Amino acid sequence: MPKILIVDDDSLIRELLLQVLEPFEENGVTLLSAQNGVIAVEVINKELPDMVFLDVMMPKMNGFEVCRIVKSTAALKDIYIVMLTAKGQEVDKQNATAAGVDYYITKPFNISEIIKKVNEVLNMNVS
Amino acid sequence: MIVSKLFKKTLLIIIAIFIVIAMTIAISTGWNIYRDLTQEYKSKGTAIAKSIANSSVETLLNRDAATIQAMIDQFLEIVGVSYVFVLDSQGEIISHTFVPNVPEEIYALGTKKTRAIFISDVNLFNKGDFIDIEAPVLEGTVGYVHVGMDKGIIMSQMGTAMVRQLSLLSAIFLFSIVLIYTLMNKISQPLNTLTEYARRLASHDFSSPVNIQSTDEIGLLANTMTSLATDLNEVFERYEQAINDAIVELQHTLVYLTAVIDNMADGLLVTDTDGVINHVNPALTTMFALKETDMIGKNCKDIFGPGFAELLGKTRMHTDQVFTSEVKLAQGRTGKAVATGIHQDVLQSGYGDLGSVILIRDITSEKEVDRMKTDFISTVSHELRTPLTSVLGFTGIIKSKLESMVFPHIDIDGNDKLEKEIRRIRHNLETILSEGERLTALINDVLDISKLEAGKVEWKMEKVMLADIIDRAVSATASLFEQKKILFIRDIQYNLPFVIADRDKMIQVMINLLSNAVKFTEKGSVTCRVRQEEDEVIVSLIDTGRGISDGDREIIFEKFKQAGDTLTDKPTGTGLGLPICKQIIEFHGGRIWVKSKPEKGSIFSFSLLLKKPEEPDMTDVYSSAGAAGEVAREKQ
């Protein structure tokens, strides 16, 4: 069954995303979460999620580094990475592209946009 | 000796006249003397000839030559008688007084053999001219007597008389001249003194007065001139003093102004109309680490690069506008140049365009503060997003859970209070969401404007078609039009040329203006009209909304200023949309303005230059971010 990993150092954001993605969990998707980049890499290696929501600004290891590791590892490079970034920071956009990010969503995000994207990536139809 | 010019001229005329008169008189006198003496000699000669003829009849008949010789010799002693000779009736000379021989001419003369006295002129070689008088003796039967009167004596006497007369006339003339000179000198000497005095006055020498004591017109003139000189002297002294005072005052002002300019903290650069530097102050030399001598007389372009020349060019083109730009200073510092044309009213000063003046302020620390401010705003906005994400996200979840799982299970049948509470909960949740979105927009706009103002925006200038930009903006705002049932009218001139602009930023401007137009229009339409006017394109958004009052029109392009009553009206925007538009349009070298009538609608317009806008790559002087702050504003 599909797995989605949520990575953010802010527990409220993790909680929010977990709640937003609850309908998918009800449809058999496994939701995982990690509070920093290091743990995220461990979880990715162990669980091989289909999709990762990745915050940029995190202690220990930031989102770009996580993304770079994932995209440079042959076994992991197909994982769909959605970067959660702050709007208007041009540098972030450039870094995201350089790191191989598949999609980015600016904070504060729109719930329907998240749901739409997950449906698209996991080829599901959950509302 | 001073001889007046008048006297000299008069003297020449007098001499000429004198010569004519004297010569006429002398010639006339000479002629009279000649005529009288000739007559007298003729009479005298005739008498002598007759006397000899009468007294020599017998002697002649006897042919007593010795007696005749003795007789005629005594006549030679009479003054004027030159020769006497006696001929017989045959014409043979019997006696004569010629020494030693009878001249050939006498033989040639012969005798006329008339019975009366015959007078003729004779010229004897080497002896001169003579009057020859022939007297017959007994009517020529016995012989003839010839007496020669010397004409030379007549000529000599005539000459002497003429010389005497001329001498006398000359003496009289010379005496008269001396007399006239003395008289004229007496008149002209004070005139000369006056002339000399007038000359001194003309050269502003009022030191010595003129010394003329006479009481005639000249004395009166001298007195008047002296009094005039005194007055003039006073006036001159007064003016001289006034001029000296003015010069001193001017020097003080100049020293003061120079001190002000030299002590200015800002750098000052003054150029002529060709861009040649003619004044700099110490602050400027320090800013650029150049010597004054390295700059004066040189062209701005050669010293500061083409960017500066471009800035000056703008002030030449629009002398009534102020242009600003960032410049690179020495030691990696940054300055802000404020340039304007030096223009004077031609009618008032005689000068028109005099050049340009540029003030440069070191804004390195301000830039640093700006950078820190932008960084701070960037951090704050980032930090605000996280809690805002939670607020908006959880509210959204609450709303969807309530709508999908809670409200459908509540039995409100007949319970009005419960129904009212549910309505209120829905409304409050909507408010949280819409205000949260407004807060998000505000954070985004604050970030945008702080970046624009700090020149930290990276511009992607490219060829864009305005129609594409407008269509993109229209589709982004289409839902707003649908919600309020407002008609959108697209009126774009066909075949518009492309413009050089940042596509995303221009779309942002159009979205801002379109959403504003819809926001303030309750019914009717919003027209987007695009027209090419000379070298620019004018984009206008014409709405049929509530319009803007005169007072509000002034402030809507200022940050956080919104039209309408902010105390009673619910704010609907961030108050930063139009200031952001203004910054973007002005970066593109365009203008943005509004025309509006309350209750009739508003027309928001902006212009874009069709020619390539000034590139921000201002070599050496301009930083790449500098041009972001380059704006033109009307002189106050």
Interface residues (C-beta under 8 A of the other chain):
Chain A: D10 L12 I13 L16 L17 Q19 V20 M57 A86 K87 G88 Q89 E90 K107 P108 F109 I111
Chain B: S378 S381 H382 R385 T386 P387 L388 T389 S390 V391 L392 G393 F394 G396 I397 S400 G436 T440 N444 L447 D448 K451 E458
